[in-house]
Amino acid sequence: MTPRVLDIADIPHARGEPFTSIMAAIDALAPRQSLLLIAPFKPEPLLRLLDGRGFDNAATSLPDGTWQVLFTPRQQSEPEVYPADPLTWPRPAALLDLSGTAPDEAAGAIVTALEGLAPGQVLFALLSSEPADLTARLIDLGHACFGRWQEESYRIMVLSGGAHAP
């Protein structure tokens, strides 16, 4: 991905601090996009600040006395997902309100929705009744699931791909 370029070398000092412009540029970066900053001096405090916010940097002095600094976001490791522990699962990618739907029809809707999810994604569904054979069916299909009654509905979360999730 092409780095975003911000040249503050020509901003007159009388116009104020370029910090706001730099932070706005950082906030506007796409995921995993870098920022190439051209500055009239080596921005030491900024290097430390952005290091603390997860950016590596490579600073180079240019022949004209300005500095070029490439800020690159560090790769963040994905959190561990344990199929047997729903507390480690990511937020649901699909939400289904199947309350009032017949149990067989609700089970079919859940299985169909799971076909559209990538391994490791989660489906959350509200049901009017506890599905009799759905849990065993989902496990046979390679998914992990967790369900319980809460208030007037049965709530089920399904981790697509089960043990094959990241």
Buried (B, 14 or more C-beta within 10 A) or exposed (E): EEBBEBEBBEBEEEEEEBEEBBBEBBEEBEEEBBBBBBBBEEBEEBBEBBEEEEBBBEBEEEEEEBBBBBBBBEEEEEEEBBBEEBEEBBEBBBEBEBBEBEBEEBBBBBBEBBEEBEBBBBBBBBBBBBBEEBBEBBBEBBBBBBBEEEEEBBBBBBBBBBEEBE
